[in-house]
């Protein structure tokens, strides 16, 4: 196994002082999977003070010395070196109340979450794998080390980590581990929201996200209870062949694994159940579901404490996801005026995923209009066609020079001129826009 050269150097430094040291955990898993680890953790039988003494020539700092962790800077990167330890009870379902240090690497590996993360390696000893992690990797299985109930009660975030690993790597979850996830799902309520959200975003972007979200929907509902309204909800409409939850998952699985886009698809129709109506023929309709979905999503996204930019973009995509592009370039410009260029590109991806998860009724026609919309978008960008105020060949100063005094009137005039240009009623030329502004001022008796 070819490991990180800096990590190898640090291990060798500890070995030269008479201590054991191994790379450990997720980095070993990733190396065995042929992936490049995001970071490399090291464990050792050296006590924290002994570790610090070994690296007196390096910049070190106490990351979590109470739990035996020292950080060492090597080659411009930070490496955490942790003393082998045994964890005490976890009264908060997140952190051990106490730790005791041990000289035995197997004891340290026993406290870890899953067998695939309970392996250690160095060049002298090779792979240390007392719990069968390498075989589970080969068989694509997520299995807790020891008793799953114990592992999840120690740290309930492991429930989501199991689902995330299964989603990202395309693994299945071992039967006893799976049963324990369902049994202990409510423990997720004890975990800090930010940590839950971080794991959840990775989960929904995994290659097996659809499979995991469906199989563990009740577990996900602990953190987003609003999704339960979509389970087995019959849409009973000619445009749909799936129930609402299956439509949602199919759409989610169709779009690229971008957190904003995946979250948009998860929540884009969550407002359908409360607005459902049924006509005389028995067909269901969901008028206004976009705004209802946006309202529900707003509460969910803020509760998950996502960044404002993430929330704002997701809510806009949800609000506009059902815009009926009909071959009109004017409509495309109006959408671009609200969303901007990049978010409009993402909106077309959202609509494609949504249509692809609907029934075959009028699907080709809808996709044809979407293709035309994409062509219009590209033309507007290429030709720098005007769709927002900053592109008008006239500005607020020009309007003020016409004798307009009120800022509100200036804004109204510019909005009116933009509408004329977007509707293709007038060209975006300053002389013509000045003339139209004068007509507006006279017609509305501004400054009278």
C-alpha positions in Angstrom: 0.0 0.0 0.0 1.5 3.3 -1.1 0.7 5.8 1.7 1.1 9.5 2.1 4.8 10.4 2.3 4.4 12.8 5.1 2.4 10.3 7.1 5.1 7.7 6.4 7.7 10.2 7.7 5.8 10.8 10.9 5.3 7.1 11.6 9.0 6.6 11.1 9.8 9.3 13.6 7.7 7.6 16.2 9.2 4.2 15.4 12.7 5.6 15.8 11.8 6.7 19.3 10.6 3.1 20.1 6.8 3.6 19.6 4.3 1.9 17.4 2.3 4.0 14.9 -0.1 3.3 12.1 -2.3 5.2 9.7 -5.8 4.4 10.8 -9.5 4.6 9.9 -11.0 6.2 6.8 -7.7 6.8 5.1 -6.9 3.0 5.2 -10.4 2.3 3.8 -9.9 4.7 1.0 -6.4 3.4 0.1 -7.9 -0.1 -0.1 -10.7 1.2 -2.4 -8.1 2.8 -4.7 -9.1 6.3 -3.6 -7.0 9.3 -2.4 -7.9 10.0 1.2 -9.0 13.5 2.1 -6.9 13.4 5.3 -4.6 10.9 7.0 -5.0 10.1 10.7 -2.3 8.4 12.7 -2.6 6.4 15.9 0.2 5.4 18.3 1.0 3.8 21.6 3.0 6.9 22.6 1.2 9.0 25.2 0.3 12.6 24.2 3.3 14.1 26.0 5.6 11.5 24.5 4.2 12.3 21.0 4.9 16.0 21.6 8.4 15.2 22.7 8.9 13.1 19.5 8.0 16.2 17.4 9.8 19.0 19.2 11.3 20.0 15.9 7.8 20.4 14.3 5.0 22.8 14.8 2.5 21.0 17.0 -0.7 22.0 18.8 -3.2 20.3 21.1 -6.2 19.4 19.1 -7.9 17.3 21.7 -5.3 16.4 24.2 -7.9 15.2 26.7 -8.7 12.5 24.2 -5.1 11.9 23.3 -4.9 13.9 20.0 -1.9 16.1 19.0 -1.8 17.8 15.6 1.6 17.9 13.8 2.4 20.1 10.8 4.4 18.2 8.2 5.0 19.3 4.6 2.5 22.1 5.0 -0.3 19.7 6.0 -1.8 19.0 9.4 -1.8 15.4 10.7 -3.7 14.3 13.8 -1.8 11.7 15.9 -3.9 10.0 18.6 -2.8 7.7 21.4 -4.5 4.3 21.4 -7.5 4.6 23.7 -10.6 3.0 25.2 -13.7 5.2 25.4 -15.9 5.3 28.5 -19.7 5.8 28.5 -21.3 8.2 26.0 -24.1 9.9 28.1 -24.7 12.5 25.4 -24.8 10.1 22.5 -21.9 12.0 20.9 -18.7 12.2 23.1 -17.2 9.8 25.6 -17.4 10.9 29.2 -13.9 9.7 29.7 -11.1 7.9 27.9 -8.2 5.7 29.1 -5.1 5.1 27.1 -4.0 1.6 26.1 -0.9 0.0 24.5 -3.0 -2.4 22.3 -4.0 -1.3 18.8 -6.8 -3.8 18.7 -8.4 -2.2 21.7 -8.3 1.1 19.9 -9.8 -0.3 16.8 -12.6 -1.9 18.8 -14.1 1.5 19.7 -14.5 2.6 16.1 -17.8 2.7 14.2 -17.7 0.3 11.2 -15.5 -2.6 10.3 -14.4 -0.8 7.1 -13.1 2.1 9.3 -11.5 -0.2 12.0 -8.3 -1.0 10.1 -4.7 0.3 10.6 -1.6 0.0 8.5 2.1 0.6 8.4 4.8 -0.7 6.1 6.4 -2.9 8.8 3.3 -4.7 10.2 1.1 -4.4 7.1 -2.7 -4.3 7.6 -4.1 -4.7 11.1 -7.7 -5.8 10.6 -9.1 -7.7 13.6 -12.8 -7.1 12.7 -12.9 -8.2 9.0 -13.0 -4.7 7.4 -11.1 -5.7 4.3 -13.6 -8.5 3.5 -16.5 -6.2 4.2 -15.0 -3.7 1.7 -14.7 -6.5 -0.9 -18.3 -7.5 -0.2 -19.5 -3.9 -0.1 -21.0 -4.1 3.3 -21.3 -1.5 6.1 -21.2 -3.4 9.4 -20.8 -2.0 12.9 -17.8 -3.1 15.0 -19.3 -5.3 17.8 -22.9 -4.6 18.9 -24.7 -2.0 16.7 -26.9 -0.8 19.5 -23.8 0.0 21.5 -22.1 1.8 18.6 -25.2 4.0 17.8 -25.8 4.8 21.5 -22.2 5.9 21.8 -22.5 8.3 18.9 -25.9 8.6 17.2 -24.3 10.4 14.2 -23.0 7.0 13.2 -26.6 6.2 12.1 -26.3 8.9 9.4 -22.7 8.0 8.6 -23.8 4.4 7.9 -26.4 5.7 5.5 -24.0 8.1 3.9 -21.3 5.5 3.4 -23.8 3.1 1.8 -25.1 5.9 -0.5 -21.7 7.3 -1.5 -19.9 3.9 -2.0 -22.9 1.9 -3.2 -22.6 -0.5 -0.3 -25.4 -2.5 1.5 -25.9 -2.3 5.2 -25.5 -5.5 7.2 -28.8 -6.9 8.6 -28.2 -6.4 12.3 -26.7 -2.9 11.7 -29.8 -2.1 9.6 -32.2 -3.2 12.3 -30.3 -1.1 14.8 -30.5 2.0 12.6 -34.3 1.7 12.6 -34.4 0.9 16.3 -32.2 3.8 17.4 -33.2 6.5 14.8 -34.7 8.8 17.4 -31.2 9.3 18.9 -30.5 11.6 15.9 -32.5 14.2 17.8 -29.7 14.5 20.3 -27.1 15.4 17.7 -26.0 18.9 16.8 -27.9 20.1 13.7 -24.8 21.2 11.8 -23.3 17.7 12.0 -26.5 16.0 10.9 -26.9 18.4 8.0 -23.3 17.8 6.9 -23.8 14.1 6.7 -27.2 14.4 5.1 -25.9 16.6 2.2 -23.2 14.0 1.5 -25.8 11.2 1.6 -28.2 12.8 -0.9 -25.3 13.3 -3.3 -24.2 9.7 -3.2 -24.6 7.3 -6.2 -27.0 5.2 -4.3 -28.9 8.1 -2.7 -32.3 7.0 -4.1 -31.9 3.5 -2.8 -30.9 4.6 0.7 -33.5 7.4 1.0 -36.2 4.9 0.0 -35.1 2.1 2.2 -34.5 4.3 5.2 -37.2 6.9 4.7 -38.5 6.6 8.3 -35.0 7.3 9.6 -34.6 10.3 7.4 -38.1 11.5 8.6 -36.6 11.9 12.1 -34.6 14.9 10.8 -37.1 16.0 8.1 -40.6 14.8 9.4 -42.3 16.8 6.7 -41.4 14.2 4.1 -43.8 11.6 5.6 -46.7 13.4 3.8 -45.2 12.3 0.5 -45.0 8.6 1.4 -47.5 6.6 -0.7 -49.2 9.8 -1.7 -51.2 9.0 -4.9 -50.9 11.9 -7.3 -53.8 10.6 -9.4 -53.0 12.8 -12.4 -52.5 12.0 -16.0 -49.1 13.6 -15.9 -47.8 11.2 -13.2 -47.2 7.5 -13.0 -45.5 7.4 -9.6 -46.7 8.2 -6.2 -45.3 11.5 -4.8 -42.4 10.0 -2.9 -41.3 7.8 -5.8 -41.6 10.7 -8.2 -39.4 12.8 -5.9 -36.7 10.1 -5.6 -36.7 9.4 -9.3 -36.3 13.1 -10.0 -33.5 13.4 -7.4 -31.7 10.5 -8.9 -31.9 12.0 -12.4 -30.2 15.3 -11.5 -26.4 15.8 -11.0 -25.1 15.2 -7.5 -24.9 18.9 -6.5 -26.2 19.6 -2.9 -28.5 22.5 -3.9 -29.9 20.6 -6.9 -30.5 17.4 -4.9 -32.1 19.3 -2.0 -34.3 21.1 -4.6 -35.5 17.8 -6.0 -36.1 16.3 -2.5 -38.4 19.3 -1.6 -39.7 20.6 -4.9 -43.2 18.9 -4.6 -43.4 18.7 -0.8 -46.3 21.2 -0.8 -48.6 19.1 -3.0 -50.5 17.2 -0.2 -51.8 20.3 1.5 -53.1 21.9 -1.7 -54.6 18.9 -3.4 -58.0 19.3 -5.0 -60.0 16.8 -7.0 -62.2 17.7 -10.1 -65.4 16.1 -11.2 -63.6 13.5 -13.2 -61.6 12.3 -10.2 -58.3 13.9 -11.4 -56.2 15.5 -8.7 -54.7 19.0 -9.1 -52.1 20.9 -7.1 -52.6 24.5 -7.9 -50.1 26.7 -6.1 -48.0 23.8 -4.9 -44.8 25.6 -5.9 -45.3 28.4 -3.3 -46.5 25.9 -0.7 -43.4 23.8 -1.3 -41.3 26.9 -1.0 -42.9 27.8 2.3 -42.4 24.3 3.8 -38.8 24.1 2.4 -38.0 27.4 3.9 -38.8 26.1 7.4 -36.8 22.9 6.7 -33.7 24.6 5.3 -33.5 27.1 8.1 -34.0 24.3 10.7 -31.1 22.5 9.1 -29.1 25.7 9.5 -27.9 25.8 5.9 -26.1 28.9 4.6 -28.3 31.8 3.4 -27.0 31.5 -0.2 -27.9 27.8 -0.2 -31.4 28.5 1.1 -32.1 31.4 -1.3 -31.0 29.5 -4.4 -32.9 26.3 -3.4 -36.1 28.3 -2.6 -36.0 30.1 -6.0 -35.5 26.8 -7.8 -38.5 25.3 -6.0 -40.6 28.4 -6.7 -39.9 28.4 -10.4 -39.5 24.6 -11.0 -42.9 24.4 -12.7 -42.5 27.4 -15.1 -44.1 26.2 -18.4 -41.6 27.2 -21.1 -43.6 27.4 -24.3 -41.1 28.4 -26.9 -41.2 32.1 -25.9 -37.8 33.8 -25.6 -39.5 36.6 -23.8 -40.5 34.2 -21.0 -36.9 33.0 -20.8 -35.7 36.6 -20.3 -38.2 37.2 -17.6 -37.0 34.1 -15.7 -33.4 35.1 -16.2 -34.2 38.6 -14.8 -35.3 37.0 -11.5 -32.9 34.1 -11.3 -29.8 35.3 -13.1 -27.9 33.2 -15.7 -26.3 30.5 -13.6 -29.5 29.7 -11.6 -31.5 29.7 -14.8 -29.2 27.0 -16.2 -29.8 25.0 -13.0 -33.5 25.6 -13.3 -33.5 23.8 -16.7 -31.7 20.9 -15.1 -34.4 20.8 -12.4 -37.2 20.9 -15.0 -35.5 18.1 -17.0 -35.3 15.9 -13.9 -38.9 16.7 -13.0 -40.3 15.9 -16.4 -38.2 12.7 -16.6 -39.9 11.5 -13.4 -43.4 12.1 -14.7 -45.6 9.9 -16.9 -45.0 9.6 -20.6 -48.1 11.8 -21.3 -46.8 14.8 -23.3 -43.3 14.1 -22.2 -41.7 14.6 -25.6 -43.6 17.8 -26.1 -42.4 19.1 -22.7 -38.8 18.1 -23.3 -39.0 19.7 -26.7 -40.0 23.1 -25.2 -37.3 22.6 -22.6 -34.7 22.1 -25.4 -36.0 25.3 -27.1 -35.7 27.1 -23.8 -32.0 26.0 -23.5 -31.4 27.3 -27.0 -32.9 30.6 -26.1 -30.8 30.8 -23.0 -27.6 30.2 -24.9 -28.6 32.8 -27.6 -29.3 35.4 -24.9 -25.9 34.8 -23.3 -24.0 34.7 -26.6 -25.6 37.8 -28.1 -25.6 39.7 -24.8 -29.4 40.3 -25.1 -30.9 42.5 -22.5 -32.8 40.8 -19.7 -31.9 42.9 -16.6 -31.7 46.6 -15.6 -27.9 46.8 -15.6 -27.9 45.9 -19.4 -30.2 48.7 -20.4 -28.6 51.4 -22.5 -30.0 54.0 -20.1 -29.5 54.4 -16.4 -30.9 56.2 -13.4 -28.8 59.3 -14.0 -30.2 59.6 -17.5 -33.7 59.5 -16.1 -32.9 62.1 -13.4 -31.6 64.4 -16.2 -35.2 64.3 -17.7 -36.4 66.1 -14.6 -37.6 63.1 -12.5 -37.0 63.8 -8.8 -38.5 60.9 -6.9 -36.3 57.7 -6.7 -39.4 55.6 -6.8 -40.4 57.1 -10.1 -36.9 56.5 -11.5 -37.2 52.8 -10.6 -40.7 52.6 -12.2 -39.5 54.2 -15.4 -36.5 51.9 -15.7 -38.7 48.8 -15.0 -41.1 50.0 -17.7 -38.3 50.4 -20.2 -36.9 47.0 -19.4 -40.3 45.5 -20.0 -40.4 47.1 -23.4 -37.0 45.8 -24.3 -37.6 42.3 -23.0 -41.0 42.2 -24.8 -39.1 43.2 -28.0 -41.3 46.2 -28.5 -38.3 48.5 -28.7 -34.6 48.1 -29.3 -32.1 48.6 -26.5 -30.8 51.9 -27.8 -30.4 55.0 -25.6 -32.0 57.5 -27.9 -35.1 55.4 -28.3 -35.3 54.6 -24.5 -35.0 58.3 -23.7 -37.9 59.0 -26.0 -40.0 56.2 -24.4 -39.1 57.5 -20.9 -40.4 61.0 -21.9 -43.6 59.4 -23.1 -44.0 57.6 -19.8 -43.3 60.7 -17.8 -45.8 62.7 -19.7 -48.4 60.0 -19.7 -48.2 59.4 -16.0 -47.9 63.1 -15.2 -44.7 62.6 -13.3 -43.2 65.8 -11.7 -46.6 67.6 -12.2 
